[in-house]
Amino acid sequence: MSGSSRWSDLKLRLSSAVILVAVAGICLWQGGMIYNALILLAMFGLVWEGETLIRQPLPTWRGILLLFWPLVSGVAALRGEWSGAFWMVWPSLVFGVPACLPVIVSILGGLSLLWLRHLPAGFESVLFVLCVVIASDSFAYLFGRVFGGPKLAPSISPGKTRSGAIGGLVGASLAGGAVAWFSGLGFVGGGLIWGAVLGIFSQSGDLIESAAKRRLGVKDSGTLIPGHGGLLDRFDGLLAAAPLAALLSLAAFGQVFWSVTPADLVGGSAHHTIPQGSSSHD
């Protein structure tokens, strides 16, 4: 592959990424209704895109239920009914496989991002996950283009390399450590370690989405984001990493989730209740 062809899509990818980061950053910083609305809109878009991929007819009663199921779950969560919101995953199985899969992915990913932002250190918690996922994706892309080498999973995603995977883990770890350092919350060592672990989940989500697209015979999940494809293409890693971060927060005992130790995990999770009205970057 020539140097020009390697970097031909970099400008478009970077332009789209800058816009995405700017919009997400503003909504994350403001919190409250703006952030909640962004997540709910993303949950709707993810289901729309996923059901379209599997050719599920949407202008039907079944299609309408599929589209609005995650929104009902999200609204329930914002009203403080977190257990009920997460439990809405199970009734969605009535739609059957594969129709229920986009709904489940949307609910788990969207509710996790809502939960994290409503924690006492909500801004920093979501920022940690976002920085780790972005760094993992960016470092993997750059390392893969620069160093190349053996393919990571040629039968699933021929473009991914082992060097890219290693670079992604390095980037994720460094990003986690950086957020811990600059925020002054938790331990930098915990940020490095959990950043790498979230990086593994992020890359796994990317591979799972690639496998699903290969099975469906499509290159991209959509065309909404120039240079990146669709929402699932761009947020596959985030949808895998955010639920893990949300689970870790349950064992954090009031601390940031990257402060969790093996002893905390063995000892079980704390009974964490969301602080009502916590929606700003305080």
C-alpha positions as YAML, in Angstrom:
chain: A
units: angstrom
residues:
- id: 1
  name: MET
  ca: [0.00, 0.00, 0.00]
- id: 2
  name: SER
  ca: [1.40, 3.41, -1.01]
- id: 3
  name: GLY
  ca: [1.89, 6.20, 1.49]
- id: 4
  name: SER
  ca: [-0.70, 8.40, -0.21]
- id: 5
  name: SER
  ca: [-3.37, 5.69, -0.14]
- id: 6
  name: ARG
  ca: [-2.61, 4.92, 3.51]
- id: 7
  name: TRP
  ca: [-3.33, 8.49, 4.54]
- id: 8
  name: SER
  ca: [-5.96, 9.38, 1.92]
- id: 9
  name: ASP
  ca: [-8.88, 9.16, 4.37]
- id: 10
  name: LEU
  ca: [-7.07, 10.68, 7.35]
- id: 11
  name: LYS
  ca: [-8.19, 14.27, 6.67]
- id: 12
  name: LEU
  ca: [-11.86, 13.29, 6.42]
- id: 13
  name: ARG
  ca: [-11.64, 11.12, 9.53]
- id: 14
  name: LEU
  ca: [-9.97, 13.88, 11.51]
- id: 15
  name: SER
  ca: [-12.50, 16.50, 10.42]
- id: 16
  name: SER
  ca: [-15.42, 14.31, 11.48]
- id: 17
  name: ALA
  ca: [-13.66, 13.40, 14.72]
- id: 18
  name: VAL
  ca: [-13.10, 17.06, 15.63]
- id: 19
  name: ILE
  ca: [-16.81, 17.81, 15.17]
- id: 20
  name: LEU
  ca: [-17.83, 14.75, 17.18]
- id: 21
  name: VAL
  ca: [-15.44, 15.56, 20.00]
- id: 22
  name: ALA
  ca: [-16.61, 19.19, 20.10]
- id: 23
  name: VAL
  ca: [-20.30, 18.28, 20.28]
- id: 24
  name: ALA
  ca: [-19.75, 15.50, 22.81]
- id: 25
  name: GLY
  ca: [-17.44, 17.70, 24.89]
- id: 26
  name: ILE
  ca: [-19.95, 20.54, 25.14]
- id: 27
  name: CYS
  ca: [-22.79, 18.19, 26.07]
- id: 28
  name: LEU
  ca: [-20.63, 16.36, 28.60]
- id: 29
  name: TRP
  ca: [-19.47, 19.60, 30.21]
- id: 30
  name: GLN
  ca: [-22.97, 21.04, 30.44]
- id: 31
  name: GLY
  ca: [-24.54, 17.82, 31.66]
- id: 32
  name: GLY
  ca: [-28.21, 17.95, 32.58]
- id: 33
  name: MET
  ca: [-30.84, 18.00, 29.86]
- id: 34
  name: ILE
  ca: [-28.36, 18.61, 27.04]
- id: 35
  name: TYR
  ca: [-26.29, 15.53, 27.87]
- id: 36
  name: ASN
  ca: [-29.37, 13.41, 28.58]
- id: 37
  name: ALA
  ca: [-30.94, 14.42, 25.27]
- id: 38
  name: LEU
  ca: [-27.75, 13.56, 23.39]
- id: 39
  name: ILE
  ca: [-27.64, 10.07, 24.90]
- id: 40
  name: LEU
  ca: [-31.34, 9.43, 24.27]
- id: 41
  name: LEU
  ca: [-30.94, 10.59, 20.67]
- id: 42
  name: ALA
  ca: [-27.93, 8.29, 20.24]
- id: 43
  name: MET
  ca: [-29.90, 5.37, 21.71]
- id: 44
  name: PHE
  ca: [-32.64, 5.96, 19.16]
- id: 45
  name: GLY
  ca: [-30.13, 6.28, 16.32]
- id: 46
  name: LEU
  ca: [-28.31, 3.09, 17.30]
- id: 47
  name: VAL
  ca: [-31.50, 1.06, 17.18]
- id: 48
  name: TRP
  ca: [-32.56, 2.64, 13.90]
- id: 49
  name: GLU
  ca: [-29.20, 1.84, 12.34]
- id: 50
  name: GLY
  ca: [-29.03, -1.68, 13.78]
- id: 51
  name: GLU
  ca: [-32.53, -2.65, 12.71]
- id: 52
  name: THR
  ca: [-31.91, -1.19, 9.26]
- id: 53
  name: LEU
  ca: [-28.78, -3.33, 8.96]
- id: 54
  name: ILE
  ca: [-30.74, -6.53, 9.58]
- id: 55
  name: ARG
  ca: [-33.49, -5.32, 7.23]
- id: 56
  name: GLN
  ca: [-36.12, -5.09, 9.94]
- id: 57
  name: PRO
  ca: [-39.16, -3.20, 8.58]
- id: 58
  name: LEU
  ca: [-39.52, -0.09, 10.73]
- id: 59
  name: PRO
  ca: [-42.80, 1.50, 9.51]
- id: 60
  name: THR
  ca: [-44.73, -1.20, 11.41]
- id: 61
  name: TRP
  ca: [-46.00, -1.56, 14.97]
- id: 62
  name: ARG
  ca: [-43.16, -3.99, 15.64]
- id: 63
  name: GLY
  ca: [-40.63, -1.55, 14.20]
- id: 64
  name: ILE
  ca: [-42.00, 1.35, 16.24]
- id: 65
  name: LEU
  ca: [-41.77, -0.70, 19.44]
- id: 66
  name: LEU
  ca: [-38.17, -1.61, 18.64]
- id: 67
  name: LEU
  ca: [-37.23, 2.03, 18.04]
- id: 68
  name: PHE
  ca: [-38.85, 3.42, 21.17]
- id: 69
  name: TRP
  ca: [-38.03, 0.58, 23.57]
- id: 70
  name: PRO
  ca: [-34.59, 2.03, 24.51]
- id: 71
  name: LEU
  ca: [-36.07, 5.52, 24.86]
- id: 72
  name: VAL
  ca: [-38.59, 4.28, 27.41]
- id: 73
  name: SER
  ca: [-35.73, 2.61, 29.26]
- id: 74
  name: GLY
  ca: [-33.68, 5.81, 29.18]
- id: 75
  name: VAL
  ca: [-36.56, 7.98, 30.44]
- id: 76
  name: ALA
  ca: [-37.21, 5.49, 33.25]
- id: 77
  name: ALA
  ca: [-33.56, 5.73, 34.28]
- id: 78
  name: LEU
  ca: [-33.66, 9.53, 34.31]
- id: 79
  name: ARG
  ca: [-36.68, 9.32, 36.61]
- id: 80
  name: GLY
  ca: [-34.54, 7.29, 39.04]
- id: 81
  name: GLU
  ca: [-35.90, 3.85, 38.10]
- id: 82
  name: TRP
  ca: [-32.49, 2.40, 37.27]
- id: 83
  name: SER
  ca: [-33.25, -1.22, 38.08]
- id: 84
  name: GLY
  ca: [-36.40, -1.20, 36.00]
- id: 85
  name: ALA
  ca: [-34.61, 0.57, 33.15]
- id: 86
  name: PHE
  ca: [-31.88, -2.09, 32.97]
- id: 87
  name: TRP
  ca: [-34.39, -4.91, 33.36]
- id: 88
  name: MET
  ca: [-36.09, -3.75, 30.17]
- id: 89
  name: VAL
  ca: [-33.33, -5.64, 28.38]
- id: 90
  name: TRP
  ca: [-35.03, -8.97, 29.16]
- id: 91
  name: PRO
  ca: [-38.53, -8.26, 27.78]
- id: 92
  name: SER
  ca: [-36.88, -7.12, 24.52]
- id: 93
  name: LEU
  ca: [-36.01, -10.77, 23.90]
- id: 94
  name: VAL
  ca: [-39.63, -11.26, 22.89]
- id: 95
  name: PHE
  ca: [-38.72, -9.62, 19.57]
- id: 96
  name: GLY
  ca: [-36.38, -12.55, 18.87]
- id: 97
  name: VAL
  ca: [-32.85, -12.68, 17.53]
- id: 98
  name: PRO
  ca: [-31.47, -10.70, 15.75]
- id: 99
  name: ALA
  ca: [-34.13, -7.97, 16.14]
- id: 100
  name: CYS
  ca: [-33.54, -7.65, 19.90]
- id: 101
  name: LEU
  ca: [-29.75, -7.26, 19.63]
- id: 102
  name: PRO
  ca: [-29.66, -3.58, 18.59]
- id: 103
  name: VAL
  ca: [-32.14, -2.84, 21.38]
- id: 104
  name: ILE
  ca: [-29.98, -4.58, 23.99]
- id: 105
  name: VAL
  ca: [-26.80, -2.85, 22.80]
- id: 106
  name: SER
  ca: [-28.55, 0.54, 22.85]
- id: 107
  name: ILE
  ca: [-29.98, 0.06, 26.33]
- id: 108
  name: LEU
  ca: [-26.80, -1.23, 27.96]
- id: 109
  name: GLY
  ca: [-24.56, 1.36, 26.32]
- id: 110
  name: GLY
  ca: [-26.90, 4.30, 26.72]
- id: 111
  name: LEU
  ca: [-27.89, 3.62, 30.32]
- id: 112
  name: SER
  ca: [-24.24, 3.10, 31.27]
- id: 113
  name: LEU
  ca: [-23.34, 6.53, 29.91]
- id: 114
  name: LEU
  ca: [-26.29, 8.12, 31.69]
- id: 115
  name: TRP
  ca: [-25.40, 6.37, 34.96]
- id: 116
  name: LEU
  ca: [-21.75, 7.41, 34.82]
- id: 117
  name: ARG
  ca: [-22.59, 11.08, 34.19]
- id: 118
  name: HIS
  ca: [-24.95, 11.17, 37.17]
- id: 119
  name: LEU
  ca: [-22.33, 9.92, 39.61]
- id: 120
  name: PRO
  ca: [-20.75, 12.46, 42.01]
- id: 121
  name: ALA
  ca: [-17.68, 12.57, 39.76]
- id: 122
  name: GLY
  ca: [-19.81, 12.10, 36.67]
- id: 123
  name: PHE
  ca: [-17.97, 14.48, 34.36]
- id: 124
  name: GLU
  ca: [-14.60, 12.87, 35.09]
- id: 125
  name: SER
  ca: [-16.04, 9.35, 34.86]
- id: 126
  name: VAL
  ca: [-17.46, 9.80, 31.36]
- id: 127
  name: LEU
  ca: [-14.39, 11.78, 30.32]
- id: 128
  name: PHE
  ca: [-12.19, 8.86, 31.40]
- id: 129
  name: VAL
  ca: [-14.13, 6.39, 29.25]
- id: 130
  name: LEU
  ca: [-14.26, 8.71, 26.25]
- id: 131
  name: CYS
  ca: [-10.54, 9.52, 26.39]
- id: 132
  name: VAL
  ca: [-9.61, 5.86, 26.73]
- id: 133
  name: VAL
  ca: [-11.78, 4.80, 23.78]
- id: 134
  name: ILE
  ca: [-10.61, 7.67, 21.57]
- id: 135
  name: ALA
  ca: [-6.96, 7.03, 22.44]
- id: 136
  name: SER
  ca: [-7.35, 3.31, 21.83]
- id: 137
  name: ASP
  ca: [-8.87, 3.89, 18.42]
- id: 138
  name: SER
  ca: [-6.43, 6.63, 17.42]
- id: 139
  name: PHE
  ca: [-3.26, 4.85, 18.57]
- id: 140
  name: ALA
  ca: [-4.42, 1.61, 16.96]
- id: 141
  name: TYR
  ca: [-5.01, 3.42, 13.67]
- id: 142
  name: LEU
  ca: [-1.67, 5.22, 13.75]
- id: 143
  name: PHE
  ca: [0.41, 2.22, 14.90]
- id: 144
  name: GLY
  ca: [-1.25, 0.01, 12.31]
- id: 145
  name: ARG
  ca: [-0.56, 2.46, 9.51]
- id: 146
  name: VAL
  ca: [3.03, 3.15, 10.58]
- id: 147
  name: PHE
  ca: [4.22, -0.32, 11.61]
- id: 148
  name: GLY
  ca: [1.85, -2.66, 9.80]
- id: 149
  name: GLY
  ca: [2.78, -6.31, 10.29]
- id: 150
  name: PRO
  ca: [0.74, -9.45, 10.96]
- id: 151
  name: LYS
  ca: [-3.02, -9.18, 10.94]
- id: 152
  name: LEU
  ca: [-4.89, -9.35, 14.22]
- id: 153
  name: ALA
  ca: [-7.99, -11.20, 13.02]
- id: 154
  name: PRO
  ca: [-7.88, -11.48, 9.22]
- id: 155
  name: SER
  ca: [-11.07, -13.52, 8.99]
- id: 156
  name: ILE
  ca: [-13.01, -10.83, 10.87]
- id: 157
  name: SER
  ca: [-11.32, -7.52, 10.07]
- id: 158
  name: PRO
  ca: [-8.48, -7.75, 7.51]
- id: 159
  name: GLY
  ca: [-7.39, -4.16, 8.14]
- id: 160
  name: LYS
  ca: [-6.55, -4.58, 11.82]
- id: 161
  name: THR
  ca: [-2.99, -5.47, 12.77]
- id: 162
  name: ARG
  ca: [-1.33, -6.77, 15.92]
- id: 163
  name: SER
  ca: [0.82, -3.67, 16.06]
- id: 164
  name: GLY
  ca: [-2.32, -1.58, 15.97]
- id: 165
  name: ALA
  ca: [-3.83, -3.59, 18.83]
- id: 166
  name: ILE
  ca: [-0.70, -3.10, 20.93]
- id: 167
  name: GLY
  ca: [-0.65, 0.59, 20.11]
- id: 168
  name: GLY
  ca: [-4.32, 0.87, 21.07]
- id: 169
  name: LEU
  ca: [-3.66, -0.67, 24.48]
- id: 170
  name: VAL
  ca: [-0.72, 1.66, 25.07]
- id: 171
  name: GLY
  ca: [-2.82, 4.67, 24.11]
- id: 172
  name: ALA
  ca: [-5.76, 3.57, 26.26]
- id: 173
  name: SER
  ca: [-3.52, 3.06, 29.29]
- id: 174
  name: LEU
  ca: [-1.82, 6.42, 28.87]
- id: 175
  name: ALA
  ca: [-5.16, 8.17, 28.43]
- id: 176
  name: GLY
  ca: [-6.53, 6.59, 31.60]
- id: 177
  name: GLY
  ca: [-3.45, 7.59, 33.55]
- id: 178
  name: ALA
  ca: [-3.61, 11.13, 32.17]
- id: 179
  name: VAL
  ca: [-7.25, 11.63, 33.20]
- id: 180
  name: ALA
  ca: [-6.49, 10.30, 36.68]
- id: 181
  name: TRP
  ca: [-3.47, 12.59, 36.96]
- id: 182
  name: PHE
  ca: [-5.09, 15.80, 35.75]
- id: 183
  name: SER
  ca: [-8.38, 15.24, 37.56]
- id: 184
  name: GLY
  ca: [-6.63, 14.49, 40.85]
- id: 185
  name: LEU
  ca: [-9.14, 11.70, 41.50]
- id: 186
  name: GLY
  ca: [-8.26, 8.12, 42.30]
- id: 187
  name: PHE
  ca: [-4.81, 6.71, 41.64]
- id: 188
  name: VAL
  ca: [-2.73, 7.21, 38.51]
- id: 189
  name: GLY
  ca: [-1.75, 3.55, 38.66]
- id: 190
  name: GLY
  ca: [-5.42, 2.60, 38.68]
- id: 191
  name: GLY
  ca: [-6.00, 4.91, 35.74]
- id: 192
  name: LEU
  ca: [-3.23, 3.19, 33.78]
- id: 193
  name: ILE
  ca: [-4.48, -0.31, 34.59]
- id: 194
  name: TRP
  ca: [-8.19, 0.25, 34.10]
- id: 195
  name: GLY
  ca: [-7.46, 2.35, 31.04]
- id: 196
  name: ALA
  ca: [-5.77, -0.69, 29.49]
- id: 197
  name: VAL
  ca: [-8.63, -2.99, 30.55]
- id: 198
  name: LEU
  ca: [-11.22, -0.64, 29.05]
- id: 199
  name: GLY
  ca: [-9.01, -0.51, 25.97]
- id: 200
  name: ILE
  ca: [-9.29, -4.29, 25.65]
- id: 201
  name: PHE
  ca: [-13.07, -4.05, 25.89]
- id: 202
  name: SER
  ca: [-13.08, -1.23, 23.36]
- id: 203
  name: GLN
  ca: [-11.09, -3.23, 20.84]
- id: 204
  name: SER
  ca: [-13.25, -6.28, 21.50]
- id: 205
  name: GLY
  ca: [-16.36, -4.24, 20.76]
- id: 206
  name: ASP
  ca: [-14.76, -3.11, 17.52]
- id: 207
  name: LEU
  ca: [-14.03, -6.71, 16.52]
- id: 208
  name: ILE
  ca: [-17.53, -7.89, 17.42]
- id: 209
  name: GLU
  ca: [-19.06, -5.16, 15.30]
- id: 210
  name: SER
  ca: [-16.69, -6.04, 12.43]
- id: 211
  name: ALA
  ca: [-17.72, -9.69, 12.69]
- id: 212
  name: ALA
  ca: [-21.39, -8.70, 12.60]
- id: 213
  name: LYS
  ca: [-20.87, -6.53, 9.50]
- id: 214
  name: ARG
  ca: [-18.95, -9.32, 7.76]
- id: 215
  name: ARG
  ca: [-21.77, -11.73, 8.51]
- id: 216
  name: LEU
  ca: [-24.28, -9.24, 7.08]
- id: 217
  name: GLY
  ca: [-22.07, -8.54, 4.06]
- id: 218
  name: VAL
  ca: [-21.71, -4.78, 4.60]
- id: 219
  name: LYS
  ca: [-18.65, -2.56, 4.89]
- id: 220
  name: ASP
  ca: [-20.11, 0.12, 7.18]
- id: 221
  name: SER
  ca: [-23.06, 0.14, 9.54]
- id: 222
  name: GLY
  ca: [-24.23, 3.42, 8.00]
- id: 223
  name: THR
  ca: [-23.16, 6.64, 6.31]
- id: 224
  name: LEU
  ca: [-24.04, 9.22, 8.96]
- id: 225
  name: ILE
  ca: [-20.46, 10.12, 9.92]
- id: 226
  name: PRO
  ca: [-18.13, 10.93, 6.98]
- id: 227
  name: GLY
  ca: [-14.92, 8.91, 7.12]
- id: 228
  name: HIS
  ca: [-16.22, 6.71, 9.93]
- id: 229
  name: GLY
  ca: [-19.43, 5.15, 8.62]
- id: 230
  name: GLY
  ca: [-22.36, 4.90, 10.98]
- id: 231
  name: LEU
  ca: [-23.00, 5.25, 14.69]
- id: 232
  name: LEU
  ca: [-22.12, 1.63, 15.37]
- id: 233
  name: ASP
  ca: [-18.87, 2.03, 13.42]
- id: 234
  name: ARG
  ca: [-17.87, 5.03, 15.51]
- id: 235
  name: PHE
  ca: [-19.18, 4.01, 18.92]
- id: 236
  name: ASP
  ca: [-18.67, 0.23, 18.95]
- id: 237
  name: GLY
  ca: [-15.75, 0.54, 21.35]
- id: 238
  name: LEU
  ca: [-17.59, 2.98, 23.60]
- id: 239
  name: LEU
  ca: [-20.63, 0.70, 23.77]
- id: 240
  name: ALA
  ca: [-18.40, -2.10, 25.05]
- id: 241
  name: ALA
  ca: [-16.28, -0.04, 27.47]
- id: 242
  name: ALA
  ca: [-19.01, 2.05, 29.13]
- id: 243
  name: PRO
  ca: [-20.93, -0.89, 30.65]
- id: 244
  name: LEU
  ca: [-17.72, -2.17, 32.26]
- id: 245
  name: ALA
  ca: [-17.03, 1.27, 33.74]
- id: 246
  name: ALA
  ca: [-20.59, 1.42, 35.07]
- id: 247
  name: LEU
  ca: [-20.20, -2.00, 36.70]
- id: 248
  name: LEU
  ca: [-16.90, -0.96, 38.26]
- id: 249
  name: SER
  ca: [-18.56, 2.12, 39.73]
- id: 250
  name: LEU
  ca: [-20.83, -0.16, 41.74]
- id: 251
  name: ALA
  ca: [-17.77, -1.56, 43.51]
- id: 252
  name: ALA
  ca: [-16.05, 1.81, 43.93]
- id: 253
  name: PHE
  ca: [-17.76, 2.64, 47.26]
- id: 254
  name: GLY
  ca: [-18.20, 6.33, 46.46]
- id: 255
  name: GLN
  ca: [-14.85, 6.70, 44.71]
- id: 256
  name: VAL
  ca: [-14.12, 7.00, 41.00]
- id: 257
  name: PHE
  ca: [-14.35, 3.65, 39.25]
- id: 258
  name: TRP
  ca: [-10.64, 3.52, 38.33]
- id: 259
  name: SER
  ca: [-9.82, 3.40, 42.03]
- id: 260
  name: VAL
  ca: [-11.38, -0.07, 42.29]
- id: 261
  name: THR
  ca: [-8.99, -2.77, 43.50]
- id: 262
  name: PRO
  ca: [-9.22, -6.57, 43.27]
- id: 263
  name: ALA
  ca: [-10.28, -6.59, 46.93]
- id: 264
  name: ASP
  ca: [-13.22, -4.33, 46.07]
- id: 265
  name: LEU
  ca: [-14.29, -6.70, 43.30]
- id: 266
  name: VAL
  ca: [-14.02, -9.77, 45.52]
- id: 267
  name: GLY
  ca: [-15.85, -8.03, 48.35]
- id: 268
  name: GLY
  ca: [-18.85, -7.32, 46.13]
- id: 269
  name: SER
  ca: [-20.45, -4.14, 44.84]
- id: 270
  name: ALA
  ca: [-21.80, -1.33, 46.92]
- id: 271
  name: HIS
  ca: [-25.47, -0.45, 46.87]
- id: 272
  name: HIS
  ca: [-25.12, 2.78, 44.93]
- id: 273
  name: THR
  ca: [-28.03, 5.15, 44.47]
- id: 274
  name: ILE
  ca: [-27.93, 7.88, 41.89]
- id: 275
  name: PRO
  ca: [-27.86, 11.40, 43.36]
- id: 276
  name: GLN
  ca: [-31.10, 13.02, 42.23]
- id: 277
  name: GLY
  ca: [-30.63, 16.28, 40.39]
- id: 278
  name: SER
  ca: [-26.94, 15.69, 39.76]
- id: 279
  name: SER
  ca: [-26.63, 16.93, 36.22]
- id: 280
  name: SER
  ca: [-23.94, 19.58, 36.09]
- id: 281
  name: HIS
  ca: [-20.16, 19.51, 36.02]
- id: 282
  name: ASP
  ca: [-19.70, 20.15, 39.72]
...
